[in-house]
Amino acid sequence: MKIKAIFLAAMLLPGTVLADDQQAPNPVTEDGAVKITWQSPDKYTDIKSSGELQSRYEQRAFESMTKQLNKLADKVLTNGEKLELTVTNVDLAGDVRPTFGATANDIRVLKDIYPPRIDFSYRVMKGHEVLLSGDENLKDMNYLGGIQPLRQESFMYENQMLKQWFNRTLAPQLEGHPPK
């Protein structure tokens, strides 16, 4: 009985760390010329893990999207230019559904009615000068309609949506044509 009381008291103490699932309120990821601030990810529409520790899943998602944008930015940005984003909402492709004990993890179901969405503001900087800026509310309603790759990659629909946005919006303004 004493052990239960001590455990319960520890759980109720403010500031008690209960698991390895604590994360900074606004994580930041950087890769090369890209810096992304993930504003209040606990309020995002859907960035739910289906079986992995939530903080690790979020970090993997954030790093994947940052790396995708950096691959594109490397081809277009000149020396000293930087792409900065502040992401305010993420809704990953699909929806997480419980398996009610059939498997150890929940599953993410992909259907046309659950398209990926990302809301963010961006700016391209050169030193302290803002070259470009804007706000975006991306949504890919046809994410299942294209040719599907043989190999499934994590966050491929979100990365593809960011690639399309970059090639249509930023690349033409920065270089005059989209990167390959």
C-alpha positions as CSV (number, residue, x, y, z in Angstrom):
1,M,0.0,0.0,0.0
2,K,2.9,2.4,0.8
3,I,4.4,1.9,-2.7
4,K,1.1,2.7,-4.4
5,A,0.8,5.9,-2.3
6,I,4.3,7.0,-3.1
7,F,3.8,6.3,-6.8
8,L,0.5,8.2,-6.8
9,A,2.2,11.2,-4.9
10,A,5.0,11.3,-7.4
11,M,2.6,11.3,-10.3
12,L,0.7,14.3,-8.8
13,L,3.9,16.4,-8.1
14,P,4.3,19.2,-10.6
15,G,7.3,18.9,-12.9
16,T,7.6,15.1,-12.3
17,V,9.0,13.4,-15.4
18,L,6.9,10.3,-16.0
19,A,8.4,8.9,-19.2
20,D,10.9,9.6,-22.0
21,D,8.0,11.1,-23.9
22,Q,8.6,14.7,-22.8
23,Q,9.4,17.2,-25.6
24,A,10.1,20.9,-25.8
25,P,7.0,22.9,-26.5
26,N,8.4,24.2,-29.8
27,P,11.0,21.8,-31.2
28,V,13.4,23.1,-33.9
29,T,15.0,21.0,-36.6
30,E,17.8,22.2,-38.9
31,D,19.5,20.6,-41.8
32,G,21.8,22.7,-44.0
33,A,20.1,25.9,-45.1
34,V,16.7,24.9,-43.6
35,K,15.5,25.6,-40.1
36,I,12.0,24.6,-39.0
37,T,10.2,25.6,-35.8
38,W,7.4,23.2,-34.9
39,Q,5.0,25.4,-33.0
40,S,3.0,23.6,-30.3
41,P,3.0,20.1,-31.9
42,D,0.7,18.9,-29.1
43,K,-2.0,20.9,-30.7
44,Y,-1.5,19.5,-34.2
45,T,-4.5,17.9,-35.8
46,D,-2.8,14.5,-36.3
47,I,0.7,13.5,-35.7
48,K,-0.1,10.4,-33.8
49,S,2.2,7.5,-33.5
50,S,0.7,4.1,-34.1
51,G,3.2,2.1,-32.1
52,E,6.3,4.1,-31.4
53,L,7.1,6.4,-28.5
54,Q,5.3,9.7,-29.4
55,S,8.2,12.0,-28.9
56,R,10.5,9.8,-31.1
57,Y,7.8,9.5,-33.8
58,E,7.4,13.3,-33.9
59,Q,11.2,13.9,-34.0
60,R,11.4,11.4,-36.9
61,A,8.6,13.1,-38.8
62,F,10.1,16.6,-38.2
63,E,13.6,15.5,-39.3
64,S,12.2,13.7,-42.4
65,M,10.4,16.8,-43.6
66,T,13.4,19.1,-42.8
67,K,15.8,16.8,-44.8
68,Q,13.3,16.8,-47.7
69,L,13.2,20.6,-47.9
70,N,17.0,20.8,-47.5
71,K,17.6,18.5,-50.5
72,L,15.5,21.0,-52.6
73,A,16.9,24.1,-51.0
74,D,20.5,23.0,-51.7
75,K,19.8,23.2,-55.4
76,V,18.3,26.7,-55.4
77,L,19.5,28.7,-52.5
78,T,22.8,30.6,-52.9
79,N,25.6,30.9,-50.3
80,G,24.3,32.6,-47.2
81,E,20.6,32.2,-47.9
82,K,18.4,30.3,-45.5
83,L,14.9,28.9,-45.6
84,E,13.0,29.3,-42.3
85,L,9.6,27.8,-41.6
86,T,7.3,28.0,-38.6
87,V,4.8,25.1,-38.8
88,T,1.5,25.7,-37.0
89,N,-0.4,22.5,-37.9
90,V,0.3,19.0,-39.3
91,D,-2.3,16.5,-40.2
92,L,-0.5,13.4,-41.5
93,A,-2.0,11.3,-44.3
94,G,-4.4,8.7,-43.0
95,D,-6.0,8.2,-39.6
96,V,-4.8,6.1,-36.7
97,R,-7.2,3.4,-35.7
98,P,-7.0,1.0,-32.8
99,T,-6.6,-2.7,-33.4
100,F,-8.4,-3.7,-30.2
101,G,-5.7,-6.2,-29.3
102,A,-5.4,-7.9,-32.6
103,T,-1.8,-6.5,-32.9
104,A,0.5,-4.8,-30.4
105,N,0.2,-1.5,-32.2
106,D,-2.6,0.7,-33.7
107,I,-2.6,1.1,-37.5
108,R,-2.7,4.1,-39.8
109,V,-5.4,3.7,-42.4
110,L,-5.0,5.6,-45.7
111,K,-8.1,6.8,-47.4
112,D,-9.0,9.7,-49.7
113,I,-10.9,11.3,-46.9
114,Y,-7.7,11.7,-44.7
115,P,-5.4,13.8,-46.9
116,P,-2.1,15.2,-45.6
117,R,-2.1,18.8,-44.5
118,I,0.6,21.2,-43.3
119,D,0.1,24.9,-42.3
120,F,3.2,27.1,-42.0
121,S,4.7,30.5,-42.6
122,Y,8.0,30.8,-44.3
123,R,10.7,33.2,-45.2
124,V,13.9,33.0,-47.2
125,M,16.6,35.0,-45.6
126,K,20.0,36.4,-46.7
127,G,21.6,37.6,-43.5
128,H,19.0,39.9,-41.9
129,E,17.3,40.6,-45.2
130,V,14.0,38.9,-46.0
131,L,14.0,37.9,-49.7
132,L,10.6,36.0,-49.8
133,S,8.0,35.3,-47.2
134,G,4.4,33.9,-47.1
135,D,1.9,31.7,-45.4
136,E,0.8,28.3,-46.7
137,N,-2.0,25.9,-46.0
138,L,-1.0,22.8,-48.0
139,K,-3.4,20.0,-48.6
140,D,-3.0,17.1,-51.1
141,M,-6.5,15.8,-51.9
142,N,-5.1,13.5,-54.5
143,Y,-2.3,11.9,-52.5
144,L,-3.5,8.4,-53.3
145,G,-4.2,9.1,-56.9
146,G,-0.7,9.2,-58.3
147,I,1.7,6.4,-59.1
148,Q,2.6,4.7,-55.9
149,P,6.3,3.8,-55.3
150,L,7.2,0.1,-54.8
151,R,9.0,1.0,-51.6
152,Q,6.9,2.7,-48.8
153,E,8.8,5.4,-46.9
154,S,7.8,7.1,-43.7
155,F,6.1,10.4,-44.3
156,M,6.3,10.1,-48.1
157,Y,3.0,11.8,-48.7
158,E,3.9,14.8,-46.6
159,N,7.4,15.0,-48.2
160,Q,5.9,14.8,-51.7
161,M,3.5,17.6,-50.8
162,L,6.4,19.8,-49.5
163,K,8.4,19.0,-52.7
164,Q,5.5,20.1,-54.9
165,W,5.0,23.3,-52.9
166,F,8.8,24.1,-53.1
167,N,9.0,23.5,-56.9
168,R,5.8,25.5,-57.6
169,T,6.3,28.4,-55.2
170,L,9.9,29.0,-54.1
171,A,12.1,27.6,-56.8
172,P,10.6,29.7,-59.7
173,Q,11.0,32.9,-57.6
174,L,14.5,32.1,-56.5
175,E,16.1,30.6,-59.6
176,G,13.5,30.8,-62.4
177,H,12.9,27.1,-62.7
178,P,12.2,24.2,-60.3
179,P,15.1,21.9,-59.2
180,K,15.3,18.4,-60.6
